[in-house]
Amino acid sequence: MKNLITLLFIFSALTISAKTPEQLGLELAKMVKQKDTGWVNQVAKVQMILQNQHGQKSTREMTIKTLEVKNDGDKSLTLFKSPRDVKGTSFLSFSHPVGADDQWLYLPALRRVKRIASDNKSGPFMGSEFAFEDISSQEVEKYTYKYIRDEKVNGEDGKVFERYPVDKNSGYTKQVVWVDTKEYRIHKIVFFDRKNDKLKTLTYSDYKAYFNNTWRPKEMNMINHQNGKSTSLVWQNYRFNTSINKRDFDKNALKRLK
């Protein structure tokens, strides 16, 4: 029996080692996605803190609603509450695993809903260091993958993999992702631009478990290495499995949001 167990262990180890870096990278991405399911929907208040290259800051207040969608990407709705120059601006995003996401922006000064073109997804979202493509749900099928190495992440066992956008309109050639292997939470992403130069780094901090063991960070900080600017998203008052539903995510209702 002991010899049989030893042989099974060796066979298992050989099977794992026989996997390609691309297969291992895809498996990691699937684990990240699998761990982030079952939360139904989410509502949170968010502070967006913009900092320029001189250290000057400005703050915006938002409410973000997100709906988990089976067999498709998530839907999200962002409403800016303050300051006055952005109050009433709303953004609606329908993510899809395959093909371009559907995104609309309502600008109260123009009193019209603007559709975000698929070739403009790499543009900045509301003057922040987050691009439109950064704030869509990151479906597995949006990328191809490659495992890079094992590495400690914030003191925990973790892994590093690269993902390469499938969408030809993406502003990135690749993204390097750090995840822990306990809960498969993303802790850091480094973005490389179309010239394959390092562009931005996004870090996630102060994770906490909520409904159905759903892990969410308190802060997401995006630093642009090329222009010296940064944008932080500080999340507050997470609520899950609320009464919102698909009817709350209607582009025709963007103008009426308050």
BALOBA-1460 file (C-alpha; in Angstrom, 3 decimals):
// residues 258
<rec num="1" residu="m" x="0.000" y="0.000" z="0.000"/>
<rec num="2" residu="k" x="2.844" y="2.341" z="0.887"/>
<rec num="3" residu="n" x="4.479" y="1.746" z="-2.494"/>
<rec num="4" residu="l" x="1.169" y="2.392" z="-4.254"/>
<rec num="5" residu="i" x="0.700" y="5.719" z="-2.446"/>
<rec num="6" residu="t" x="4.270" y="6.705" z="-3.360"/>
<rec num="7" residu="l" x="3.660" y="5.863" z="-7.018"/>
<rec num="8" residu="l" x="0.406" y="7.861" z="-7.051"/>
<rec num="9" residu="f" x="2.177" y="10.840" z="-5.518"/>
<rec num="10" residu="i" x="4.965" y="10.668" z="-8.107"/>
<rec num="11" residu="f" x="2.418" y="10.334" z="-10.939"/>
<rec num="12" residu="s" x="0.503" y="13.343" z="-9.620"/>
<rec num="13" residu="a" x="3.671" y="15.422" z="-9.400"/>
<rec num="14" residu="l" x="4.693" y="14.449" z="-12.926"/>
<rec num="15" residu="t" x="1.230" y="15.347" z="-14.227"/>
<rec num="16" residu="i" x="1.426" y="18.815" z="-12.652"/>
<rec num="17" residu="s" x="4.955" y="19.419" z="-13.915"/>
<rec num="18" residu="a" x="3.905" y="18.325" z="-17.425"/>
<rec num="19" residu="k" x="1.483" y="21.223" z="-17.705"/>
<rec num="20" residu="t" x="2.668" y="24.138" z="-19.786"/>
<rec num="21" residu="p" x="3.025" y="27.666" z="-18.354"/>
<rec num="22" residu="e" x="0.048" y="28.640" z="-20.500"/>
<rec num="23" residu="q" x="-2.127" y="25.892" z="-18.992"/>
<rec num="24" residu="l" x="-1.052" y="26.780" z="-15.462"/>
<rec num="25" residu="g" x="-1.758" y="30.463" z="-16.086"/>
<rec num="26" residu="l" x="-5.245" y="29.672" z="-17.354"/>
<rec num="27" residu="e" x="-5.903" y="27.473" z="-14.315"/>
<rec num="28" residu="l" x="-4.914" y="30.329" z="-11.994"/>
<rec num="29" residu="a" x="-7.249" y="32.743" z="-13.804"/>
<rec num="30" residu="k" x="-10.108" y="30.249" z="-13.532"/>
<rec num="31" residu="m" x="-9.471" y="29.839" z="-9.801"/>
<rec num="32" residu="v" x="-9.568" y="33.612" z="-9.286"/>
<rec num="33" residu="k" x="-12.906" y="33.764" z="-11.114"/>
<rec num="34" residu="q" x="-14.325" y="30.681" z="-9.386"/>
<rec num="35" residu="k" x="-13.527" y="32.111" z="-5.948"/>
<rec num="36" residu="d" x="-15.329" y="35.346" z="-6.816"/>
<rec num="37" residu="t" x="-18.810" y="33.910" z="-7.424"/>
<rec num="38" residu="g" x="-22.004" y="33.572" z="-5.423"/>
<rec num="39" residu="w" x="-22.268" y="37.167" z="-4.201"/>
<rec num="40" residu="v" x="-25.437" y="37.782" z="-6.315"/>
<rec num="41" residu="n" x="-25.114" y="41.573" z="-6.354"/>
<rec num="42" residu="q" x="-23.157" y="44.299" z="-4.623"/>
<rec num="43" residu="v" x="-23.685" y="47.934" z="-3.621"/>
<rec num="44" residu="a" x="-20.927" y="50.152" z="-2.212"/>
<rec num="45" residu="k" x="-20.034" y="53.764" z="-1.623"/>
<rec num="46" residu="v" x="-16.714" y="54.699" z="-3.166"/>
<rec num="47" residu="q" x="-14.355" y="57.641" z="-2.866"/>
<rec num="48" residu="m" x="-12.293" y="58.340" z="-5.974"/>
<rec num="49" residu="i" x="-9.167" y="60.280" z="-4.968"/>
<rec num="50" residu="l" x="-7.257" y="61.846" z="-7.859"/>
<rec num="51" residu="q" x="-3.677" y="62.987" z="-7.300"/>
<rec num="52" residu="n" x="-1.621" y="64.859" z="-9.883"/>
<rec num="53" residu="q" x="2.141" y="64.801" z="-10.365"/>
<rec num="54" residu="h" x="2.521" y="67.672" z="-7.869"/>
<rec num="55" residu="g" x="0.699" y="65.819" z="-5.081"/>
<rec num="56" residu="q" x="-2.492" y="67.889" z="-5.306"/>
<rec num="57" residu="k" x="-5.627" y="65.873" z="-4.585"/>
<rec num="58" residu="s" x="-9.319" y="66.055" z="-5.434"/>
<rec num="59" residu="t" x="-12.043" y="63.697" z="-4.228"/>
<rec num="60" residu="r" x="-15.207" y="62.415" z="-5.844"/>
<rec num="61" residu="e" x="-18.024" y="60.492" z="-4.170"/>
<rec num="62" residu="m" x="-19.734" y="57.636" z="-6.002"/>
<rec num="63" residu="t" x="-22.188" y="54.802" z="-5.526"/>
<rec num="64" residu="i" x="-21.426" y="51.648" z="-7.466"/>
<rec num="65" residu="k" x="-23.896" y="48.807" z="-7.994"/>
<rec num="66" residu="t" x="-22.818" y="45.507" z="-9.532"/>
<rec num="67" residu="l" x="-24.921" y="42.555" z="-10.659"/>
<rec num="68" residu="e" x="-23.498" y="39.052" z="-11.007"/>
<rec num="69" residu="v" x="-24.676" y="37.539" z="-14.296"/>
<rec num="70" residu="k" x="-24.582" y="33.825" z="-15.085"/>
<rec num="71" residu="n" x="-23.103" y="32.824" z="-18.450"/>
<rec num="72" residu="d" x="-22.030" y="36.406" z="-19.160"/>
<rec num="73" residu="g" x="-19.976" y="39.210" z="-17.676"/>
<rec num="74" residu="d" x="-21.176" y="41.300" z="-14.736"/>
<rec num="75" residu="k" x="-23.218" y="44.493" z="-15.065"/>
<rec num="76" residu="s" x="-22.154" y="47.602" z="-13.160"/>
<rec num="77" residu="l" x="-23.680" y="51.017" z="-12.605"/>
<rec num="78" residu="t" x="-21.720" y="54.000" z="-11.259"/>
<rec num="79" residu="l" x="-23.371" y="57.230" z="-10.115"/>
<rec num="80" residu="f" x="-21.277" y="60.269" z="-9.174"/>
<rec num="81" residu="k" x="-22.719" y="62.116" z="-6.163"/>
<rec num="82" residu="s" x="-20.156" y="64.930" z="-5.743"/>
<rec num="83" residu="p" x="-18.521" y="67.374" z="-6.312"/>
<rec num="84" residu="r" x="-20.851" y="69.611" z="-8.256"/>
<rec num="85" residu="d" x="-18.942" y="69.437" z="-11.569"/>
<rec num="86" residu="v" x="-19.504" y="65.667" z="-11.876"/>
<rec num="87" residu="k" x="-22.708" y="65.244" z="-9.837"/>
<rec num="88" residu="g" x="-25.326" y="63.274" z="-11.770"/>
<rec num="89" residu="t" x="-22.810" y="61.712" z="-14.151"/>
<rec num="90" residu="s" x="-23.530" y="58.006" z="-14.476"/>
<rec num="91" residu="f" x="-21.777" y="55.104" z="-16.142"/>
<rec num="92" residu="l" x="-23.231" y="51.745" z="-17.149"/>
<rec num="93" residu="s" x="-21.149" y="48.751" z="-18.177"/>
<rec num="94" residu="f" x="-22.196" y="45.318" z="-19.469"/>
<rec num="95" residu="s" x="-19.147" y="43.053" z="-19.517"/>
<rec num="96" residu="h" x="-18.958" y="40.077" z="-21.867"/>
<rec num="97" residu="p" x="-16.547" y="37.134" z="-21.912"/>
<rec num="98" residu="v" x="-16.282" y="37.300" z="-25.704"/>
<rec num="99" residu="g" x="-16.483" y="40.427" z="-27.825"/>
<rec num="100" residu="a" x="-16.530" y="44.082" z="-26.854"/>
<rec num="101" residu="d" x="-18.190" y="45.220" z="-23.633"/>
<rec num="102" residu="d" x="-21.215" y="47.519" z="-23.851"/>
<rec num="103" residu="q" x="-20.632" y="50.803" z="-22.019"/>
<rec num="104" residu="w" x="-22.586" y="54.056" z="-21.765"/>
<rec num="105" residu="l" x="-21.812" y="57.378" z="-20.064"/>
<rec num="106" residu="y" x="-24.442" y="59.962" z="-19.158"/>
<rec num="107" residu="l" x="-23.142" y="63.537" z="-18.933"/>
<rec num="108" residu="p" x="-25.750" y="65.828" z="-17.304"/>
<rec num="109" residu="a" x="-24.243" y="68.975" z="-18.857"/>
<rec num="110" residu="l" x="-25.025" y="67.561" z="-22.311"/>
<rec num="111" residu="r" x="-28.206" y="65.811" z="-21.177"/>
<rec num="112" residu="r" x="-27.477" y="62.818" z="-23.314"/>
<rec num="113" residu="v" x="-26.239" y="59.241" z="-23.043"/>
<rec num="114" residu="k" x="-22.981" y="58.609" z="-24.878"/>
<rec num="115" residu="r" x="-21.993" y="55.118" z="-25.942"/>
<rec num="116" residu="i" x="-18.316" y="54.335" z="-25.383"/>
<rec num="117" residu="a" x="-16.894" y="53.066" z="-28.670"/>
<rec num="118" residu="s" x="-15.052" y="49.757" z="-28.574"/>
<rec num="119" residu="d" x="-11.903" y="51.440" z="-29.907"/>
<rec num="120" residu="n" x="-11.952" y="53.940" z="-27.020"/>
<rec num="121" residu="k" x="-11.879" y="51.455" z="-24.131"/>
<rec num="122" residu="s" x="-8.244" y="52.315" z="-23.422"/>
<rec num="123" residu="g" x="-9.186" y="55.942" z="-22.742"/>
<rec num="124" residu="p" x="-9.238" y="57.368" z="-19.178"/>
<rec num="125" residu="f" x="-12.429" y="56.975" z="-17.155"/>
<rec num="126" residu="m" x="-13.578" y="60.400" z="-15.944"/>
<rec num="127" residu="g" x="-10.047" y="61.812" z="-15.979"/>
<rec num="128" residu="s" x="-8.736" y="59.081" z="-13.663"/>
<rec num="129" residu="e" x="-5.826" y="56.696" z="-14.141"/>
<rec num="130" residu="f" x="-8.324" y="53.851" z="-14.611"/>
<rec num="131" residu="a" x="-9.173" y="53.120" z="-18.247"/>
<rec num="132" residu="f" x="-12.666" y="52.116" z="-19.308"/>
<rec num="133" residu="e" x="-11.405" y="48.568" z="-19.827"/>
<rec num="134" residu="d" x="-10.017" y="48.462" z="-16.259"/>
<rec num="135" residu="i" x="-13.445" y="48.922" z="-14.688"/>
<rec num="136" residu="s" x="-15.162" y="46.094" z="-16.549"/>
<rec num="137" residu="s" x="-15.368" y="42.699" z="-14.889"/>
<rec num="138" residu="q" x="-12.261" y="40.765" z="-15.861"/>
<rec num="139" residu="e" x="-13.715" y="37.654" z="-17.481"/>
<rec num="140" residu="v" x="-11.366" y="34.711" z="-18.056"/>
<rec num="141" residu="e" x="-11.989" y="34.660" z="-21.804"/>
<rec num="142" residu="k" x="-10.761" y="38.242" z="-22.234"/>
<rec num="143" residu="y" x="-7.137" y="37.074" z="-22.031"/>
<rec num="144" residu="t" x="-4.648" y="34.355" z="-22.785"/>
<rec num="145" residu="y" x="-2.302" y="33.427" z="-19.942"/>
<rec num="146" residu="k" x="1.152" y="32.307" z="-18.861"/>
<rec num="147" residu="y" x="2.339" y="31.226" z="-15.416"/>
<rec num="148" residu="i" x="5.587" y="32.971" z="-14.445"/>
<rec num="149" residu="r" x="6.667" y="31.924" z="-10.941"/>
<rec num="150" residu="d" x="5.756" y="31.272" z="-7.325"/>
<rec num="151" residu="e" x="6.202" y="34.304" z="-5.092"/>
<rec num="152" residu="k" x="5.113" y="35.494" z="-1.664"/>
<rec num="153" residu="v" x="2.270" y="38.032" z="-1.819"/>
<rec num="154" residu="n" x="1.900" y="40.254" z="1.244"/>
<rec num="155" residu="g" x="3.438" y="37.507" z="3.368"/>
<rec num="156" residu="e" x="1.254" y="34.727" z="1.911"/>
<rec num="157" residu="d" x="2.057" y="31.988" z="-0.582"/>
<rec num="158" residu="g" x="1.255" y="33.256" z="-4.022"/>
<rec num="159" residu="k" x="1.816" y="33.004" z="-7.741"/>
<rec num="160" residu="v" x="2.571" y="35.399" z="-10.561"/>
<rec num="161" residu="f" x="1.130" y="35.048" z="-14.049"/>
<rec num="162" residu="e" x="0.835" y="37.164" z="-17.162"/>
<rec num="163" residu="r" x="-2.325" y="37.763" z="-19.108"/>
<rec num="164" residu="y" x="-2.530" y="39.090" z="-22.645"/>
<rec num="165" residu="p" x="-5.669" y="40.907" z="-23.848"/>
<rec num="166" residu="v" x="-7.516" y="39.253" z="-26.715"/>
<rec num="167" residu="d" x="-9.175" y="42.529" z="-27.753"/>
<rec num="168" residu="k" x="-7.098" y="44.276" z="-30.411"/>
<rec num="169" residu="n" x="-8.384" y="47.620" z="-29.090"/>
<rec num="170" residu="s" x="-6.921" y="47.083" z="-25.637"/>
<rec num="171" residu="g" x="-4.423" y="49.687" z="-24.475"/>
<rec num="172" residu="y" x="-2.169" y="46.938" z="-23.098"/>
<rec num="173" residu="t" x="0.161" y="44.307" z="-24.501"/>
<rec num="174" residu="k" x="0.198" y="42.412" z="-21.224"/>
<rec num="175" residu="q" x="-0.612" y="42.554" z="-17.530"/>
<rec num="176" residu="v" x="1.427" y="40.875" z="-14.789"/>
<rec num="177" residu="v" x="-0.814" y="39.614" z="-11.965"/>
<rec num="178" residu="w" x="0.026" y="38.622" z="-8.366"/>
<rec num="179" residu="v" x="-2.451" y="36.364" z="-6.509"/>
<rec num="180" residu="d" x="-2.352" y="34.551" z="-3.189"/>
<rec num="181" residu="t" x="-3.041" y="30.817" z="-3.258"/>
<rec num="182" residu="k" x="-5.154" y="30.731" z="-0.111"/>
<rec num="183" residu="e" x="-8.180" y="32.667" z="-1.339"/>
<rec num="184" residu="y" x="-6.986" y="33.484" z="-4.885"/>
<rec num="185" residu="r" x="-7.328" y="37.235" z="-4.423"/>
<rec num="186" residu="i" x="-5.564" y="39.611" z="-6.785"/>
<rec num="187" residu="h" x="-3.079" y="41.793" z="-4.887"/>
<rec num="188" residu="k" x="-1.258" y="43.588" z="-7.684"/>
<rec num="189" residu="i" x="-1.406" y="44.113" z="-11.444"/>
<rec num="190" residu="v" x="1.305" y="45.774" z="-13.535"/>
<rec num="191" residu="f" x="0.133" y="47.062" z="-16.922"/>
<rec num="192" residu="f" x="2.324" y="47.403" z="-20.019"/>
<rec num="193" residu="d" x="1.325" y="49.741" z="-22.856"/>
<rec num="194" residu="r" x="1.222" y="49.071" z="-26.597"/>
<rec num="195" residu="k" x="4.963" y="49.731" z="-26.798"/>
<rec num="196" residu="n" x="5.451" y="47.089" z="-24.088"/>
<rec num="197" residu="d" x="6.657" y="49.755" z="-21.654"/>
<rec num="198" residu="k" x="5.595" y="49.694" z="-18.008"/>
<rec num="199" residu="l" x="2.579" y="51.981" z="-17.747"/>
<rec num="200" residu="k" x="0.662" y="51.526" z="-14.479"/>
<rec num="201" residu="t" x="0.545" y="49.503" z="-11.278"/>
<rec num="202" residu="l" x="-2.699" y="48.664" z="-9.480"/>
<rec num="203" residu="t" x="-2.510" y="47.457" z="-5.863"/>
<rec num="204" residu="y" x="-5.352" y="46.033" z="-3.748"/>
<rec num="205" residu="s" x="-5.163" y="46.398" z="0.034"/>
<rec num="206" residu="d" x="-7.035" y="45.602" z="3.269"/>
<rec num="207" residu="y" x="-9.105" y="42.667" z="2.056"/>
<rec num="208" residu="k" x="-12.078" y="41.572" z="4.144"/>
<rec num="209" residu="a" x="-14.507" y="38.653" z="3.776"/>
<rec num="210" residu="y" x="-18.216" y="39.401" z="3.362"/>
<rec num="211" residu="f" x="-21.339" y="37.541" z="2.187"/>
<rec num="212" residu="n" x="-20.660" y="33.945" z="1.024"/>
<rec num="213" residu="n" x="-16.951" y="34.393" z="1.794"/>
<rec num="214" residu="t" x="-16.712" y="37.116" z="-0.835"/>
<rec num="215" residu="w" x="-13.408" y="38.951" z="-0.415"/>
<rec num="216" residu="r" x="-13.242" y="42.652" z="-1.217"/>
<rec num="217" residu="p" x="-10.451" y="45.221" z="-0.774"/>
<rec num="218" residu="k" x="-10.897" y="48.475" z="1.072"/>
<rec num="219" residu="e" x="-8.643" y="50.315" z="-1.365"/>
<rec num="220" residu="m" x="-7.474" y="50.017" z="-4.956"/>
<rec num="221" residu="n" x="-4.597" y="52.323" z="-5.886"/>
<rec num="222" residu="m" x="-3.593" y="52.879" z="-9.523"/>
<rec num="223" residu="i" x="-0.251" y="54.627" z="-10.128"/>
<rec num="224" residu="n" x="0.691" y="55.827" z="-13.595"/>
<rec num="225" residu="h" x="4.472" y="55.563" z="-13.926"/>
<rec num="226" residu="q" x="4.611" y="57.602" z="-17.107"/>
<rec num="227" residu="n" x="2.767" y="60.761" z="-16.016"/>
<rec num="228" residu="g" x="3.252" y="60.653" z="-12.221"/>
<rec num="229" residu="k" x="-0.486" y="60.712" z="-11.482"/>
<rec num="230" residu="s" x="-2.493" y="58.274" z="-9.355"/>
<rec num="231" residu="t" x="-6.101" y="57.380" z="-8.574"/>
<rec num="232" residu="s" x="-7.292" y="55.609" z="-5.438"/>
<rec num="233" residu="l" x="-10.686" y="53.974" z="-5.017"/>
<rec num="234" residu="v" x="-11.668" y="53.683" z="-1.335"/>
<rec num="235" residu="w" x="-14.606" y="51.309" z="-0.873"/>
<rec num="236" residu="q" x="-17.086" y="51.670" z="2.010"/>
<rec num="237" residu="n" x="-20.350" y="50.114" z="3.199"/>
<rec num="238" residu="y" x="-20.272" y="46.998" z="1.047"/>
<rec num="239" residu="r" x="-23.694" y="45.325" z="0.849"/>
<rec num="240" residu="f" x="-24.460" y="42.058" z="-0.922"/>
<rec num="241" residu="n" x="-27.521" y="40.132" z="-2.101"/>
<rec num="242" residu="t" x="-29.693" y="43.260" z="-2.006"/>
<rec num="243" residu="s" x="-33.006" y="43.911" z="-3.779"/>
<rec num="244" residu="i" x="-31.433" y="45.264" z="-6.986"/>
<rec num="245" residu="n" x="-32.047" y="43.336" z="-10.208"/>
<rec num="246" residu="k" x="-31.588" y="43.577" z="-13.987"/>
<rec num="247" residu="r" x="-34.152" y="46.377" z="-14.284"/>
<rec num="248" residu="d" x="-31.831" y="48.638" z="-12.304"/>
<rec num="249" residu="f" x="-29.256" y="48.339" z="-15.095"/>
<rec num="250" residu="d" x="-31.104" y="50.044" z="-17.944"/>
<rec num="251" residu="k" x="-29.352" y="52.617" z="-20.122"/>
<rec num="252" residu="n" x="-32.653" y="54.440" z="-20.644"/>
<rec num="253" residu="a" x="-32.779" y="55.148" z="-16.898"/>
<rec num="254" residu="l" x="-29.314" y="56.764" z="-16.701"/>
<rec num="255" residu="k" x="-30.736" y="60.282" z="-17.054"/>
<rec num="256" residu="r" x="-33.133" y="59.779" z="-14.144"/>
<rec num="257" residu="l" x="-30.561" y="58.590" z="-11.609"/>
<rec num="258" residu="k" x="-29.978" y="60.791" z="-8.566"/>
